[in-house]
Amino acid sequence: LSGNYSFNMKIGILTFHCAHNYGAVLQAYALVTYLQKNNYDAEIIDYRPRSLTMSHGIMPWRRISRLNIIRKVIFVLRILPFLTERKERSDKFQSFIDSLPLSTRKYTETDSEVTGYDIIICGSDQVWNPRITNGFDKFFCGSVSHKGKFISYAASTEAKRIISDDYKKYKEVLSNFENISVRESELKNILQPLINKEITKVVDPVFLLSANEWHKIAVKPTFTDKPYLLVYQVKRDDRVLDMANKYATLHHMSVVEVTAEAEYKKMKNRILTASPFEFVGLFANASCVVTTSFHGTAFSIIFNKPFKTVLFNSPGDGRALDVINTFGIENSTVDVDSGDIQEMSYNIPTIDIIVRTSETFIKQAIQ
């Protein structure tokens, strides 16, 4: 990318940077780091809507508010034994978030204008998913007042769950963006008929940084120096852990599990409080990976690890399947009902070739 425009152009990024979610904060880090290393004056706009801030942290009040009174009590009782771990995890995420290049001004959903930027990039992650953002968020959807132009980069939502009312709304959303890219092929195909300009399919921002660049921030695990199989689940199912344990035993490895939340039974090699730096380090140093997560799949590919993405035959499979198909490694999936994982070795194609299209989109959209 050329940095010729960096001296007179300010770029702001609107994304889920404040979510206590590994994929969310790491894709935010990746996009702003990528732009800055290519000499663009870029920062993350410190937008913190309640839809995100109330869904994370020690006590996820938004999640609790959606439950009936009985389920509220059950949920609170379930997480009470883990308050110490939840605080430790929350503190680590907040430390990582505070280390990002953030705007001086903080924004909330009560604001109606964003100032100081020539270009605002919205994305990646599910910034267009109204079920996450409590409706279509005006910041992420480009309808907040702004004197420059809006670009979407790798915006995502659950394509299979777009209903007719949403479909009409997406036409309005797309009209706010001068240049449009999405993360999944299926979403591109669904949205393309709504607008008379090309929608580009690009990769998640984590792919914009090389394995060597990720290694620079990775914290190497200190609890083991032996080969281990890493398990990372967002949609958690004990059958996945059972499959991983069987495979690891057969191949003389231990199993290490990093959890998406700090609310599971404490066990040896189950890590409830990994920081984002430690999360990257766990993938970088694993012998192989079993995951149910999009970003678990992504980091397995980046670090060229043998892996299996476990499928549940549900709409949530689509995001991980798309990145697997993009890189031509369709044999890297296993059905959760199969009960068994076969050999995980494979040869990953050159990531650079696939990423180049995304780099071209960014360069042309900014210019």
KEKE-3310 file (N, C-alpha, C; in steps of 0.2 Angstrom, whole numbers, plus 5000, padded with zeros to 4 digits):
npx = (5004:5002:5008:5006:4995:4994:4998:4988:4976:4965:4960:4947:4942:4927:4922:4920:4928:4928:4923:4923:4929:4939:4941:4935:4943:4955:4954:4951:4963:4972:4967:4969:4983:4988:4985:4992:5005:5007:5008:4997:4987:4979:4966:4957:4940:4934:4921:4908:4895:4880:4875:4886:4895:4887:4886:4897:4911:4913:4900:4888:4876:4867:4865:4859:4847:4839:4833:4821:4814:4817:4827:4836:4841:4846:4857:4865:4868:4876:4887:4893:4903:4914:4918:4930:4939:4932:4934:4948:4949:4942:4949:4961:4957:4953:4964:4971:4963:4964:4976:4976:4977:4967:4954:4954:4942:4928:4914:4896:4880:4871:4877:4877:4885:4901:4917:4932:4938:4943:4940:4930:4931:4920:4919:4929:4920:4904:4896:4885:4875:4859:4855:4865:4869:4858:4847:4849:4864:4867:4880:4889:4882:4884:4876:4877:4881:4894:4907:4916:4919:4911:4917:4915:4923:4925:4913:4900:4887:4874:4870:4861:4851:4844:4830:4814:4811:4823:4831:4826:4830:4844:4847:4846:4856:4867:4868:4874:4887:4902:4912:4911:4913:4912:4913:4910:4906:4892:4885:4888:4882:4869:4867:4871:4861:4854:4860:4868:4882:4898:4900:4913:4921:4931:4945:4945:4951:4962:4970:4977:4989:5005:5010:5022:5021:5011:5017:5025:5017:5012:5011:5020:5015:5018:5015:5017:5029:5027:5020:5004:4986:4976:4960:4947:4932:4917:4903:4899:4902:4901:4904:4913:4925:4927:4930:4942:4950:4951:4957:4969:4975:4977:4987:4997:4997:4994:4979:4974:4963:4956:4945:4930:4923:4924:4917:4917:4919:4933:4948:4963:4973:4963:4960:4954:4956:4964:4973:4971:4984:4989:4980:4983:4996:4994:4988:4999:5008:5003:5001:4991:4974:4957:4942:4927:4925:4925:4936:4945:4947:4953:4965:4971:4974:4982:4994:4997:4993:4988:4971:4954:4938:4924:4907:4890:4879:4871:4865:4876:4888:4891:4901:4914:4915:4915:4928:4936:4933:4937:4951:4953:4953:4944:4943:4945:4935:4924:4910:4899:4892:4899:4908:4922:4938:4948:4964:4973:4982:4988:4991:4993:4988:4997:4994:4996:4993:4979:4975:4979:4969:4960:4969:4971:4957:4957:4967:4962:4949:4953:4960)
npy = (4994:5011:5025:5038:5047:5049:5060:5070:5065:5058:5043:5034:5020:5011:4998:4983:4985:4986:4975:4961:4950:4938:4937:4949:4960:4957:4957:4971:4976:4971:4978:4991:4991:4986:4997:5008:5003:5004:5017:5025:5038:5032:5027:5020:5023:5028:5021:5016:5008:5004:4991:4983:4986:4982:4969:4962:4959:4959:4956:4952:4962:4964:4952:4945:4953:4948:4937:4927:4928:4917:4911:4921:4920:4908:4909:4919:4913:4903:4909:4915:4908:4911:4924:4930:4925:4930:4944:4945:4941:4951:4962:4960:4960:4974:4980:4977:4983:4997:4999:5000:5011:5023:5035:5052:5057:5050:5041:5038:5029:5040:5051:5060:5064:5061:5068:5074:5066:5060:5048:5035:5019:5005:4991:4976:4961:4957:4969:4973:4965:4965:4959:4958:4971:4977:4981:4990:4998:5015:5020:5010:5007:5017:5029:5039:5056:5063:5071:5066:5051:5035:5019:5001:4988:4971:4969:4960:4948:4937:4929:4919:4922:4933:4942:4947:4960:4965:4964:4974:4985:4983:4988:5002:5004:5000:5010:5020:5019:5022:5014:4996:4982:4965:4951:4937:4926:4922:4932:4943:4938:4939:4952:4959:4961:4972:4985:4996:4995:4987:4975:4969:4954:4951:4947:4943:4955:4950:4942:4951:4953:4945:4929:4930:4943:4942:4934:4942:4949:4938:4929:4916:4901:4896:4885:4873:4863:4854:4844:4850:4849:4861:4867:4877:4885:4894:4892:4881:4864:4848:4837:4841:4842:4829:4823:4829:4825:4811:4811:4817:4808:4797:4802:4805:4818:4832:4840:4856:4869:4884:4895:4904:4911:4915:4905:4892:4875:4873:4866:4856:4863:4870:4885:4900:4913:4919:4932:4943:4943:4931:4922:4922:4917:4904:4898:4900:4891:4879:4861:4856:4860:4861:4868:4878:4890:4905:4914:4906:4896:4905:4909:4897:4894:4905:4902:4891:4878:4861:4857:4855:4861:4861:4857:4861:4860:4871:4889:4896:4890:4895:4906:4901:4891:4898:4904:4893:4888:4898:4897:4885:4872:4862:4849:4851:4851:4844:4834:4837:4827:4815:4810:4807:4811:4812:4811:4826:4833:4844:4854:4871:4883:4897:4911:4924:4927:4926:4936:4947:4953:4959:4968:4976:4981:4989:4999:5005:5010:5019:5028)
npz = (5000:4996:5005:5002:5005:5018:5025:5024:5027:5038:5046:5053:5063:5065:5076:5085:5096:5110:5115:5126:5119:5111:5097:5093:5098:5093:5079:5078:5083:5073:5061:5063:5066:5054:5045:5050:5049:5036:5034:5036:5044:5056:5068:5081:5083:5098:5102:5112:5114:5123:5120:5118:5130:5140:5139:5142:5153:5171:5176:5165:5161:5151:5145:5156:5158:5148:5152:5160:5177:5184:5177:5177:5191:5191:5182:5188:5200:5195:5189:5200:5208:5200:5201:5204:5194:5183:5185:5184:5171:5164:5168:5161:5148:5147:5149:5137:5128:5131:5127:5114:5099:5102:5099:5106:5110:5117:5112:5113:5110:5111:5105:5090:5079:5071:5072:5064:5055:5039:5032:5037:5042:5044:5052:5055:5059:5067:5064:5057:5062:5069:5080:5089:5091:5096:5087:5071:5072:5072:5071:5066:5055:5047:5047:5055:5057:5047:5040:5030:5021:5021:5023:5021:5029:5028:5034:5043:5046:5052:5039:5035:5044:5040:5039:5030:5034:5038:5027:5019:5026:5025:5013:5014:5023:5015:5006:5012:5011:5003:4997:4998:5007:5012:5023:5021:5008:5005:5011:5003:4991:4995:4998:4987:4976:4981:4979:4967:4965:4966:4978:4987:4992:5006:5016:5034:5046:5054:5045:5038:5045:5046:5051:5058:5062:5071:5080:5087:5097:5104:5119:5126:5132:5149:5157:5151:5142:5133:5119:5114:5111:5106:5112:5107:5110:5106:5104:5115:5118:5126:5119:5109:5117:5121:5109:5106:5116:5114:5102:5105:5115:5107:5099:5108:5116:5127:5132:5130:5135:5131:5136:5131:5140:5157:5166:5168:5175:5185:5179:5177:5165:5159:5154:5160:5160:5150:5143:5128:5122:5127:5122:5108:5109:5114:5102:5093:5098:5099:5095:5087:5083:5089:5086:5088:5083:5073:5073:5079:5070:5060:5066:5067:5054:5050:5058:5052:5057:5060:5060:5066:5062:5071:5066:5068:5060:5059:5058:5063:5058:5046:5045:5049:5039:5027:5028:5028:5015:5007:5008:5003:5010:5013:5019:5033:5042:5054:5059:5073:5078:5074:5082:5082:5077:5063:5054:5055:5048:5035:5020:5020:5008:5000:5010:5007:4993:4993:5002:4995:4987:4996:5002:4990:4989:5001:4998:4986:4990:5000:4992)
capx = (5000:5006:5006:5006:4989:4994:4999:4983:4970:4964:4956:4944:4939:4922:4921:4918:4935:4928:4920:4928:4929:4946:4941:4933:4948:4961:4953:4952:4970:4975:4966:4973:4990:4989:4984:4997:5012:5007:5009:4991:4986:4973:4965:4950:4935:4932:4913:4906:4888:4878:4874:4893:4898:4883:4886:4904:4914:4912:4893:4885:4869:4862:4863:4855:4841:4835:4831:4815:4817:4820:4834:4841:4843:4851:4863:4869:4871:4881:4893:4895:4909:4919:4919:4937:4941:4929:4937:4954:4949:4940:4955:4966:4954:4952:4971:4972:4959:4967:4983:4975:4977:4960:4952:4954:4935:4924:4907:4891:4874:4868:4880:4874:4890:4908:4921:4939:4940:4941:4937:4928:4930:4916:4920:4925:4915:4896:4894:4878:4870:4855:4854:4871:4869:4852:4845:4854:4867:4869:4887:4891:4879:4886:4870:4878:4883:4901:4909:4920:4915:4911:4919:4914:4928:4924:4907:4897:4881:4872:4867:4855:4845:4842:4823:4812:4811:4830:4833:4824:4834:4851:4847:4847:4863:4872:4868:4878:4894:4905:4915:4908:4916:4909:4918:4907:4903:4885:4882:4889:4877:4862:4866:4873:4855:4851:4864:4871:4889:4901:4902:4919:4922:4937:4946:4945:4958:4967:4974:4981:4995:5008:5011:5028:5019:5007:5021:5028:5013:5010:5014:5021:5012:5023:5013:5019:5033:5026:5015:4997:4981:4972:4953:4944:4925:4913:4897:4903:4898:4906:4906:4919:4931:4928:4933:4948:4953:4952:4963:4976:4977:4980:4993:5002:4997:4989:4973:4973:4957:4955:4937:4927:4920:4927:4912:4916:4922:4940:4951:4969:4974:4957:4962:4948:4958:4969:4973:4972:4991:4990:4976:4987:5002:4991:4988:5005:5013:4999:5003:4985:4968:4950:4938:4920:4925:4928:4943:4949:4949:4957:4972:4974:4976:4988:5000:4998:4992:4983:4965:4947:4933:4918:4901:4884:4873:4867:4868:4883:4893:4893:4906:4920:4915:4917:4935:4939:4932:4941:4958:4953:4955:4937:4944:4947:4929:4921:4903:4900:4889:4903:4912:4929:4942:4953:4970:4972:4988:4986:4996:4989:4990:5000:4989:4997:4989:4972:4975:4980:4963:4958:4974:4969:4951:4958:4970:4958:4944:4956:4962)
capy = (5000:5018:5030:5045:5051:5048:5066:5074:5061:5055:5037:5032:5014:5009:4991:4980:4985:4986:4969:4956:4944:4937:4938:4956:4964:4955:4960:4978:4977:4970:4982:4998:4990:4986:5004:5012:5001:5006:5024:5029:5041:5029:5026:5017:5028:5025:5021:5011:5007:4999:4984:4980:4987:4979:4962:4959:4961:4954:4954:4954:4964:4964:4945:4944:4956:4945:4931:4927:4929:4910:4910:4926:4918:4902:4912:4923:4908:4899:4913:4918:4905:4913:4931:4932:4924:4935:4950:4944:4941:4958:4967:4959:4963:4981:4983:4977:4988:5003:4999:5001:5018:5025:5042:5055:5058:5044:5041:5033:5030:5046:5055:5060:5066:5060:5073:5074:5060:5060:5042:5031:5012:5001:4983:4970:4958:4957:4976:4973:4961:4969:4955:4959:4978:4980:4985:4993:5004:5021:5021:5004:5007:5023:5034:5045:5062:5063:5075:5062:5046:5029:5012:4995:4983:4964:4969:4953:4947:4930:4929:4914:4924:4940:4941:4951:4967:4966:4964:4981:4989:4983:4992:5008:5003:5000:5017:5025:5018:5024:5007:4991:4975:4960:4945:4931:4926:4921:4938:4946:4936:4941:4959:4963:4964:4978:4991:4996:4995:4981:4973:4965:4949:4952:4942:4946:4959:4946:4939:4956:4953:4939:4925:4933:4949:4940:4931:4948:4950:4932:4927:4909:4897:4894:4880:4867:4863:4847:4845:4850:4850:4867:4867:4884:4885:4899:4888:4876:4857:4843:4832:4843:4841:4822:4821:4832:4821:4805:4812:4819:4802:4793:4805:4807:4825:4834:4844:4863:4872:4891:4896:4910:4915:4913:4903:4884:4871:4874:4860:4856:4864:4874:4892:4904:4920:4921:4939:4942:4941:4924:4918:4922:4913:4897:4896:4900:4886:4872:4856:4856:4864:4859:4874:4879:4897:4908:4916:4900:4894:4910:4909:4890:4895:4910:4899:4885:4872:4856:4859:4853:4866:4857:4860:4859:4860:4877:4895:4898:4886:4898:4910:4897:4887:4902:4905:4887:4887:4903:4895:4878:4867:4859:4843:4853:4851:4837:4835:4836:4820:4810:4807:4805:4816:4808:4814:4833:4836:4847:4859:4877:4887:4904:4916:4931:4927:4927:4942:4953:4956:4963:4974:4981:4985:4995:5004:5009:5013:5025:5033)
capz = (5000:4996:5011:4999:5007:5025:5028:5024:5028:5044:5046:5060:5063:5070:5076:5091:5099:5117:5117:5129:5115:5108:5090:5092:5100:5089:5073:5079:5083:5066:5055:5064:5065:5046:5042:5053:5046:5029:5034:5036:5050:5058:5075:5082:5086:5104:5102:5117:5115:5129:5117:5119:5136:5145:5137:5144:5160:5177:5176:5159:5163:5145:5144:5161:5157:5143:5155:5165:5184:5187:5173:5180:5197:5189:5179:5193:5204:5191:5188:5207:5210:5196:5201:5204:5187:5178:5186:5181:5163:5162:5169:5156:5141:5147:5148:5130:5124:5133:5124:5107:5097:5102:5098:5112:5111:5118:5109:5114:5105:5112:5100:5083:5074:5072:5069:5064:5050:5031:5031:5043:5040:5048:5052:5053:5064:5065:5065:5054:5065:5074:5086:5093:5092:5098:5081:5067:5075:5067:5070:5062:5048:5042:5046:5060:5054:5046:5034:5025:5018:5025:5019:5025:5028:5031:5038:5043:5050:5051:5033:5035:5048:5038:5037:5025:5036:5039:5020:5016:5030:5023:5007:5017:5026:5010:5003:5016:5010:4996:4995:5002:5007:5017:5025:5019:5001:5006:5013:4997:4986:4997:4998:4980:4972:4984:4977:4960:4965:4967:4985:4987:4997:5008:5022:5041:5047:5057:5040:5036:5048:5045:5057:5061:5066:5077:5085:5091:5103:5107:5125:5126:5138:5153:5161:5148:5136:5130:5114:5116:5107:5109:5111:5109:5108:5108:5105:5119:5118:5129:5114:5106:5121:5121:5102:5106:5121:5110:5097:5109:5118:5102:5097:5114:5117:5132:5129:5133:5133:5132:5136:5129:5146:5164:5170:5168:5180:5185:5178:5174:5158:5156:5155:5160:5161:5146:5140:5121:5120:5129:5117:5102:5111:5114:5095:5090:5101:5099:5090:5083:5086:5088:5088:5085:5082:5067:5074:5081:5063:5057:5069:5065:5047:5050:5061:5049:5062:5058:5064:5064:5065:5072:5064:5072:5056:5061:5054:5065:5055:5040:5045:5048:5033:5022:5028:5026:5008:5004:5008:5000:5015:5015:5024:5040:5046:5057:5062:5080:5079:5071:5088:5080:5073:5059:5054:5054:5044:5028:5018:5019:5002:5002:5012:5004:4987:4995:5005:4991:4985:5002:5002:4984:4991:5005:4994:4981:4994:5003:4987)
cpx = (5004:5003:5006:5000:4989:4994:4993:4976:4970:4958:4953:4941:4933:4921:4920:4925:4934:4924:4925:4927:4936:4946:4940:4939:4954:4960:4953:4959:4974:4973:4969:4980:4992:4990:4990:5004:5012:5007:5003:4990:4979:4973:4958:4946:4933:4924:4911:4899:4886:4877:4881:4895:4894:4883:4892:4906:4912:4905:4889:4878:4865:4860:4858:4848:4836:4832:4825:4818:4820:4827:4839:4844:4848:4857:4867:4872:4876:4887:4896:4902:4915:4920:4926:4940:4939:4932:4944:4954:4947:4945:4960:4963:4954:4959:4973:4969:4962:4973:4982:4975:4970:4959:4952:4946:4932:4917:4902:4885:4870:4871:4877:4879:4897:4912:4928:4942:4938:4938:4935:4927:4926:4917:4927:4921:4908:4893:4887:4873:4866:4854:4859:4871:4863:4848:4850:4857:4869:4876:4890:4888:4880:4880:4871:4882:4891:4902:4913:4916:4916:4913:4917:4920:4926:4918:4904:4891:4879:4868:4861:4849:4842:4834:4821:4813:4819:4833:4832:4829:4842:4852:4849:4854:4868:4873:4872:4885:4896:4908:4913:4912:4913:4914:4916:4904:4895:4882:4883:4884:4870:4861:4867:4867:4852:4854:4867:4878:4892:4902:4908:4919:4929:4939:4946:4951:4963:4972:4978:4988:4998:5009:5017:5026:5014:5011:5024:5024:5011:5014:5014:5018:5018:5021:5015:5024:5032:5020:5008:4992:4977:4964:4950:4937:4921:4906:4900:4899:4903:4908:4912:4926:4932:4931:4940:4953:4955:4958:4969:4979:4980:4986:4998:5003:4993:4984:4973:4967:4957:4948:4936:4924:4924:4921:4911:4921:4930:4944:4958:4969:4968:4959:4956:4950:4963:4968:4973:4979:4992:4986:4980:4993:5000:4991:4994:5010:5009:5002:4998:4980:4962:4946:4931:4920:4928:4935:4948:4952:4954:4964:4975:4977:4983:4994:5001:4998:4987:4977:4959:4943:4927:4912:4895:4878:4868:4869:4874:4889:4896:4899:4913:4920:4917:4924:4938:4938:4936:4948:4958:4955:4948:4938:4946:4941:4927:4914:4903:4897:4894:4907:4919:4932:4948:4959:4969:4978:4985:4991:4992:4992:4993:4994:4990:4993:4982:4971:4975:4974:4960:4963:4972:4962:4953:4962:4966:4952:4947:4957:4956)
cpy = (5006:5022:5037:5050:5051:5055:5071:5071:5057:5049:5035:5025:5013:5001:4989:4980:4984:4980:4964:4950:4944:4939:4946:4960:4963:4958:4967:4980:4976:4975:4989:4997:4990:4993:5008:5009:5002:5014:5028:5032:5038:5027:5023:5022:5025:5025:5015:5011:5002:4992:4980:4980:4983:4971:4958:4962:4956:4952:4956:4956:4963:4956:4943:4947:4953:4939:4932:4927:4922:4909:4915:4923:4912:4904:4915:4918:4904:4903:4916:4915:4907:4920:4933:4931:4929:4942:4950:4945:4948:4963:4966:4961:4971:4984:4982:4982:4995:5004:5001:5009:5020:5033:5045:5056:5051:5046:5036:5034:5036:5052:5055:5062:5063:5065:5071:5069:5062:5054:5038:5024:5008:4994:4982:4967:4959:4964:4977:4968:4964:4965:4956:4967:4982:4984:4987:4999:5009:5022:5016:5004:5013:5029:5039:5050:5062:5067:5072:5057:5039:5023:5007:4991:4976:4964:4962:4953:4940:4930:4925:4917:4931:4938:4947:4959:4969:4968:4971:4986:4989:4987:4999:5009:5004:5006:5022:5024:5019:5017:5002:4984:4971:4954:4939:4931:4925:4928:4943:4945:4938:4948:4963:4965:4971:4985:4990:4998:4989:4980:4968:4960:4950:4947:4946:4950:4955:4943:4945:4957:4946:4935:4928:4940:4947:4937:4936:4950:4944:4931:4919:4906:4895:4888:4873:4868:4857:4849:4845:4852:4856:4866:4875:4884:4891:4896:4882:4869:4852:4838:4834:4841:4833:4820:4823:4827:4814:4805:4813:4813:4798:4796:4808:4814:4826:4838:4851:4866:4879:4893:4903:4915:4912:4910:4895:4881:4872:4867:4861:4858:4867:4881:4897:4911:4922:4929:4938:4940:4934:4920:4917:4917:4906:4894:4895:4894:4879:4868:4856:4859:4861:4865:4874:4886:4899:4910:4911:4896:4898:4909:4902:4891:4899:4906:4892:4878:4867:4857:4856:4859:4861:4860:4857:4859:4865:4883:4897:4895:4891:4902:4906:4893:4892:4903:4899:4886:4892:4901:4887:4872:4864:4853:4845:4854:4844:4839:4833:4829:4814:4806:4805:4810:4812:4813:4822:4836:4838:4852:4865:4881:4894:4909:4922:4932:4929:4934:4948:4956:4961:4969:4979:4985:4991:5001:5008:5013:5020:5030:5037)
cpz = (5000:5002:5009:5002:5014:5028:5028:5025:5034:5044:5052:5058:5068:5070:5083:5096:5107:5120:5121:5126:5111:5101:5089:5093:5095:5082:5073:5079:5076:5061:5057:5063:5058:5043:5044:5050:5039:5029:5034:5043:5052:5065:5075:5086:5092:5106:5107:5118:5120:5126:5118:5127:5142:5144:5140:5151:5165:5177:5170:5159:5157:5144:5150:5160:5152:5146:5159:5172:5186:5183:5175:5186:5196:5186:5184:5198:5201:5190:5195:5209:5206:5196:5201:5197:5182:5179:5183:5174:5161:5163:5163:5149:5142:5146:5141:5126:5125:5129:5116:5105:5097:5101:5105:5114:5112:5115:5112:5109:5106:5107:5093:5077:5076:5069:5069:5059:5043:5029:5037:5040:5046:5047:5054:5059:5062:5067:5062:5057:5071:5080:5091:5095:5094:5093:5077:5070:5070:5066:5065:5055:5044:5042:5052:5055:5053:5040:5029:5022:5022:5020:5024:5024:5032:5035:5038:5047:5049:5045:5033:5039:5046:5036:5033:5027:5036:5032:5017:5020:5027:5016:5009:5020:5020:5006:5006:5015:5003:4993:5000:5001:5013:5018:5022:5012:5001:5007:5007:4992:4988:4996:4991:4976:4975:4982:4970:4961:4968:4975:4984:4993:4999:5014:5029:5042:5050:5051:5037:5039:5047:5052:5061:5065:5072:5082:5090:5097:5107:5114:5125:5132:5142:5157:5158:5143:5132:5124:5116:5110:5110:5107:5112:5106:5110:5109:5109:5119:5121:5124:5110:5110:5121:5114:5103:5111:5118:5105:5100:5112:5113:5099:5102:5115:5123:5128:5133:5131:5135:5131:5134:5134:5152:5168:5169:5173:5179:5184:5176:5167:5155:5158:5154:5159:5156:5143:5132:5119:5122:5124:5111:5103:5111:5107:5092:5092:5101:5094:5085:5087:5084:5090:5085:5083:5075:5068:5076:5074:5060:5059:5068:5058:5047:5053:5058:5053:5059:5063:5062:5067:5065:5070:5067:5067:5058:5058:5056:5062:5049:5039:5044:5042:5027:5022:5026:5018:5004:5003:5005:5004:5018:5020:5031:5044:5049:5060:5069:5082:5077:5077:5087:5076:5069:5058:5052:5050:5037:5026:5016:5012:5005:5004:5008:4997:4988:4998:5001:4988:4990:5002:4996:4986:4995:5002:4990:4985:4997:4998:4984)
residu = (LEU:SER:GLY:ASN:TYR:SER:PHE:ASN:MET:LYS:ILE:GLY:ILE:LEU:THR:PHE:HIS:CYS:ALA:HIS:ASN:TYR:GLY:ALA:VAL:LEU:GLN:ALA:TYR:ALA:LEU:VAL:THR:TYR:LEU:GLN:LYS:ASN:ASN:TYR:ASP:ALA:GLU:ILE:ILE:ASP:TYR:ARG:PRO:ARG:SER:LEU:THR:MET:SER:HIS:GLY:ILE:MET:PRO:TRP:ARG:ARG:ILE:SER:ARG:LEU:ASN:ILE:ILE:ARG:LYS:VAL:ILE:PHE:VAL:LEU:ARG:ILE:LEU:PRO:PHE:LEU:THR:GLU:ARG:LYS:GLU:ARG:SER:ASP:LYS:PHE:GLN:SER:PHE:ILE:ASP:SER:LEU:PRO:LEU:SER:THR:ARG:LYS:TYR:THR:GLU:THR:ASP:SER:GLU:VAL:THR:GLY:TYR:ASP:ILE:ILE:ILE:CYS:GLY:SER:ASP:GLN:VAL:TRP:ASN:PRO:ARG:ILE:THR:ASN:GLY:PHE:ASP:LYS:PHE:PHE:CYS:GLY:SER:VAL:SER:HIS:LYS:GLY:LYS:PHE:ILE:SER:TYR:ALA:ALA:SER:THR:GLU:ALA:LYS:ARG:ILE:ILE:SER:ASP:ASP:TYR:LYS:LYS:TYR:LYS:GLU:VAL:LEU:SER:ASN:PHE:GLU:ASN:ILE:SER:VAL:ARG:GLU:SER:GLU:LEU:LYS:ASN:ILE:LEU:GLN:PRO:LEU:ILE:ASN:LYS:GLU:ILE:THR:LYS:VAL:VAL:ASP:PRO:VAL:PHE:LEU:LEU:SER:ALA:ASN:GLU:TRP:HIS:LYS:ILE:ALA:VAL:LYS:PRO:THR:PHE:THR:ASP:LYS:PRO:TYR:LEU:LEU:VAL:TYR:GLN:VAL:LYS:ARG:ASP:ASP:ARG:VAL:LEU:ASP:MET:ALA:ASN:LYS:TYR:ALA:THR:LEU:HIS:HIS:MET:SER:VAL:VAL:GLU:VAL:THR:ALA:GLU:ALA:GLU:TYR:LYS:LYS:MET:LYS:ASN:ARG:ILE:LEU:THR:ALA:SER:PRO:PHE:GLU:PHE:VAL:GLY:LEU:PHE:ALA:ASN:ALA:SER:CYS:VAL:VAL:THR:THR:SER:PHE:HIS:GLY:THR:ALA:PHE:SER:ILE:ILE:PHE:ASN:LYS:PRO:PHE:LYS:THR:VAL:LEU:PHE:ASN:SER:PRO:GLY:ASP:GLY:ARG:ALA:LEU:ASP:VAL:ILE:ASN:THR:PHE:GLY:ILE:GLU:ASN:SER:THR:VAL:ASP:VAL:ASP:SER:GLY:ASP:ILE:GLN:GLU:MET:SER:TYR:ASN:ILE:PRO:THR:ILE:ASP:ILE:ILE:VAL:ARG:THR:SER:GLU:THR:PHE:ILE:LYS:GLN:ALA:ILE:GLN)
# end
